[in-house]
Amino acid sequence: MRFRPDSSWRRFDRVVLAGSPLRLFRLTPAGATLAADIEATKEVPASTLTERLSDAGAIHPLPPEARRFTLDDVTVVTPQLDGSVQHDGRLTVDDGSDPPLVDAALRLDTNHGPAAARNAARPLITTPLVAFVDADVSMPDPDWLSALLWHFDDPQVGLVAPRVNGEAGSPLDLGDESARIRAGTRVSYVPAAAVVMRVDAFDVIGGFDERLRFGEDVDLVWRLDDAGWRCRYDPSVSVWHSPRTSWSGRLRQHASYGTSAAPLALRHPGALSPVHVNGWTAATWALALFGQWVPAVALGVGSSAALVRKLPDVPPRSAIWLALRGHLLAGQQLASAARRVWWPILLAGALVSRRCRWGLLIAIASNPKATPTDVAYGWGVWTGMRRRRTWSPLVPRLDAWPGRKP
């Protein structure tokens, strides 16, 4: 097997800092040799260390020369409401269209949502793999699909997702870095606009939850992960998702996405927190936001110094860089949370507090292009919270940092 280190990878002789969230690995002499081979993308044997590094998102597998699966091993399923069936090899499930879709492989008499439509196709699938591809995702040729199949040579891989390009700043586009998909990490979910699944994994978890109109794809990935299946994001392969043609359509779409936050937060406690940082960093920013700059700077410097002592095997300059980077990333998370889910609170506070007004303005200024869709998403979040009577999607998650692994 060959692996590529994650962009977070930092090795200091027999200590590795890598993964999402960042983890510390102390290596034996043999482990240090293996780490050097991984850095050189050499063939390495499967081991407990490679399992731990892969599981933490510290390394990512590279394609083997020989591959087990071909396109003949995949059935492509598309749930669709209205429009027309695309004759490109996909199996279309008509989700209650009026009039019915011509040439659909299967029809549901009433619209039950994409989760139910995907599940309904299960009796028609005889291949070991299934690709779920939405109707508004272009599939000009099968190359994108065949380029993902090697991941399933690993019997523990249950799902693989490509990058979904389309609308600028879309929540469907999860960036250009490979990742192990897991709640609370850099890539915590993938959209079901285009995913490939192992049918056995689909069956083990019972497919998509049909009670969810939105967020069913997030729930599916998290249940797969909880069941022990590996889920991978491979941005070296991409598909095109047609964006909404109007701003009103985009805002409605983002608001719809937001309504899934409350049911997901109730099903998966702590997995949907808007901010995931360590306690020292959170306290530093809280002091800064309340105008206590001297204590904030003192706490930031003190926590950086504490990290230097906590990581004696890491050069002090690198430890300080890690601390400063953590503070910066936390600030970006806080600004994003303020725009996306906390803005109603800040907006109400802005009526009586200059500090809230400044906080709101800073959050907007940090990414003005994303603000309209972020606000729409937040509207959906608050709508869902009101329906479900929960505040869970607003609650931050605080951890120790960095986590340690032996």
Secondary structure, DSSP 8 states (H G I E B T S, - for coil): --EEE-TT-EEETTEEEETTTTEEEE--HHHHHHHHHHHTT------HHHHHHHHTTSEEE---SS-S--GGGEEEEEEE-SS----SS-EEEEES-SS--TT-SEEESS---HHHHHHHTGGG--SSEEEEE-TTEE-SSTHHHHTTGGGGGSTTEEEEEEEEE-STT-TT---SS-EE--TTSSS----TTEEEEEHHHHHHHTSS-TT-SSSHHHHHHHHHHHTT-EEEEEEEEEEEE---SSHHHHHHHHHHHHTTHHHHHHHSTTTT-S-EEEHHHHHHHHHHHTT-HHHHHHHHHHHHHHHHHH-TTS-HHHHHHHHHHHHHHHHHHHHHHHHHTSHHHHHHHHTT-HHHHHHHHHHHHH-GGGHHHHHHHHHHHHHHHHHHT--GGG--EEE-SSEEE-
